[in-house]
Amino acid sequence: MQASVHTYDLEGRDGTVLLDTGRVLPFPAAVMDASGLRHLRVGQRVSIEVDGDPEDLGTSLTRLWIVGIGAGETIT
């Protein structure tokens, strides 16, 4: 699934993504660290995996990457 970067804190290495449905999902620094990416910019399109239905409350982002740049690893 794809989303757009909504917020990103360079120091904390965490942020949020905005799904195409309008839902905002947070991601912790561990997801960013596993991605192999050094930074993100607001509005950037990313591919993501989540641990359930993205529309359910409590769903979290487990993987984030940019196609062709790095697949990262899943955070459990």
N, C-alpha and C positions, 0 to 999 in steps of 0.2 A: 504494500500500500504506500501511497505517497502523501506527503504533507509539506507545509511551508514552515520555515523557522519563524516563530512568533516573537520569542525573546531569547537572548543568550547572554550569559554573564561570563566574560572572558576569565575573570579571576576565579570564580567558583566552578566554572566549566559545566554549569547546569543551565537549564532553560525550559522552554515550552515550544511545542509545535502546534500548528493550526491545521486540523484536518479539513478536507474539502467540504465536509458537512457543517463546519463552523465550530466544532468541538475543539477545545484546547486541552492538550495532554502534556503534563510535565515530564521532564527526563532528568535523572540525577547525573552527577559528574561521572559515575561509573560507566554509564552508557556512552558518554562522550569519550572517555578514556579508552574504552574497548573499540571504538570506531576507527581509531588510527588517524582521525582528523585533528588538525591543530586548532582550527577555529571555524566558526560559522558566521554568516551574516543574516540579518533579519530579511525575510522574504525569500531566502534560498530554498529551492526545492530539494527535499531529501526523501529517501526511501526509509520506511520504518516497519518494525514488527512490534506487536503488542501482545500482552499476556491474556487476552480474552477478546470479547466484543468491544470494539473501540467506542461504542456509544454507552456502555455501562459505566456507572460511577465506580471508581476504584480500579479501573483498568490502568495499567502502567505501560510505558514504552520500554521495551527490552532490547531493542537494537535499532541503530540509526546509521545510515551510510549514504554516500552519493554514488550513484551508479557510475562505474568506471574508475572510481578513486579508491574505494576500499569497502570491503563487506563487513568488517568488524566482527565481533563475536557476540553471541547472545548472553545477556546478563540474567542470571536466575536468582 
